[in-house]
């Protein structure tokens, strides 16, 4: 399970991976 802090850190450090993760989560 991915928590919000992990997501926030990912968004800051790896925007591309964060975007892909969000896209995958929406499907």
DSSP file (Angstrom, degrees, kcal/mol; ACC not computed):
  #  RESIDUE AA STRUCTURE BP1 BP2  ACC     N-H-->O    O-->H-N    N-H-->O    O-->H-N    TCO  KAPPA ALPHA  PHI   PSI    X-CA   Y-CA   Z-CA
    1    1 A X              0   0    0      0, 0.0     2,-0.6     0, 0.0     0, 0.0   0.000 360.0 360.0 360.0 137.6    0.0    0.0    0.0
    2    2 A X        -     0   0    0      4,-0.0     2,-0.1     3,-0.0     0, 0.0  -0.858 360.0-151.8-101.3 124.0    1.3    3.4   -0.9
    3    3 A X     >  -     0   0    0     -2,-0.6     4,-2.1     1,-0.1     5,-0.2  -0.427  27.8-106.6 -91.1 170.0    0.8    6.2    1.7
    4    4 A X  H  > S+     0   0    0      1,-0.2     4,-2.7     2,-0.2     5,-0.2   0.853 117.3  55.4 -66.2 -35.3    0.4    9.9    1.0
    5    5 A X  H  > S+     0   0    0      2,-0.2     4,-2.6     1,-0.2    -1,-0.2   0.921 108.3  48.8 -63.6 -42.3    3.9   10.8    2.3
    6    6 A X  H  > S+     0   0    0      1,-0.2     4,-2.5     2,-0.2    -1,-0.2   0.913 112.0  49.4 -62.6 -42.2    5.4    8.3   -0.2
    7    7 A X  H  X S+     0   0    0     -4,-2.1     4,-2.6     2,-0.2    -2,-0.2   0.911 110.6  50.1 -62.6 -42.3    3.3    9.8   -3.0
    8    8 A X  H  X S+     0   0    0     -4,-2.7     4,-1.8     2,-0.2    -2,-0.2   0.921 111.5  47.9 -63.1 -43.7    4.4   13.3   -2.0
    9    9 A X  H  X S+     0   0    0     -4,-2.6     4,-2.6     1,-0.2     5,-0.3   0.908 112.7  49.4 -62.8 -41.4    8.1   12.3   -2.0
   10   10 A X  H  X S+     0   0    0     -4,-2.5     4,-3.3     1,-0.2     8,-0.4   0.905 107.5  54.1 -64.9 -41.2    7.7   10.6   -5.3
   11   11 A X  H  < S+     0   0    0     -4,-2.6    -1,-0.2     1,-0.2    -2,-0.2   0.872 113.9  42.7 -60.6 -36.8    5.9   13.6   -6.8
   12   12 A X  H  < S+     0   0    0     -4,-1.8     3,-0.3    -5,-0.2    -2,-0.2   0.921 125.3  31.2 -74.5 -45.4    8.9   15.8   -5.8
   13   13 A X  H  < S+     0   0    0     -4,-2.6     2,-0.2     1,-0.2    -2,-0.2   0.777 133.8  21.1 -89.5 -27.9   11.7   13.5   -6.7
   14   14 A X     X  +     0   0    0     -4,-3.3     4,-2.3    -5,-0.3    -1,-0.2  -0.623  60.2 171.2-145.6  79.4   10.3   11.6   -9.7
   15   15 A X  H  > S+     0   0    0     -3,-0.3     4,-2.6     1,-0.2     5,-0.2   0.847  80.7  54.3 -61.3 -36.3    7.4   13.5  -11.4
   16   16 A X  H  > S+     0   0    0      2,-0.2     4,-2.3     1,-0.2    -1,-0.2   0.936 110.2  44.9 -65.4 -46.3    7.3   11.1  -14.3
   17   17 A X  H  > S+     0   0    0      1,-0.2     4,-2.4     2,-0.2    -1,-0.2   0.894 112.8  52.7 -63.8 -39.3    7.0    8.0  -12.1
   18   18 A X  H  X S+     0   0    0     -4,-2.3     4,-2.4    -8,-0.4    -2,-0.2   0.923 108.9  49.3 -61.1 -45.2    4.4    9.8  -10.1
   19   19 A X  H  X S+     0   0    0     -4,-2.6     4,-2.7     1,-0.2    -2,-0.2   0.919 111.4  48.9 -60.8 -45.0    2.3   10.6  -13.2
   20   20 A X  H  X S+     0   0    0     -4,-2.3     4,-2.5     1,-0.2    -1,-0.2   0.895 110.6  51.4 -61.8 -40.1    2.5    7.0  -14.4
   21   21 A X  H  X S+     0   0    0     -4,-2.4     4,-2.2     2,-0.2    -2,-0.2   0.912 111.2  47.0 -64.1 -43.0    1.4    5.8  -10.9
   22   22 A X  H  X S+     0   0    0     -4,-2.4     4,-1.7     2,-0.2    -2,-0.2   0.915 111.7  51.0 -64.5 -43.7   -1.6    8.2  -10.9
   23   23 A X  H  X S+     0   0    0     -4,-2.7     4,-0.9     1,-0.2    -2,-0.2   0.921 112.0  47.3 -59.0 -44.4   -2.6    7.2  -14.4
   24   24 A X  H >< S+     0   0    0     -4,-2.5     3,-0.5     1,-0.2    -1,-0.2   0.872 109.6  53.5 -65.3 -37.6   -2.4    3.5  -13.5
   25   25 A X  H 3< S+     0   0    0     -4,-2.2    -1,-0.2     1,-0.2    -2,-0.2   0.805 104.4  55.8 -68.6 -29.1   -4.4    4.1  -10.3
   26   26 A X  H 3<        0   0    0     -4,-1.7    -1,-0.2     1,-0.2    -2,-0.2   0.735 360.0 360.0 -76.5 -21.9   -7.2    5.8  -12.3
   27   27 A X    <<        0   0    0     -4,-0.9    -1,-0.2    -3,-0.5    -2,-0.2   0.485 360.0 360.0 -74.2 360.0   -7.7    2.8  -14.6
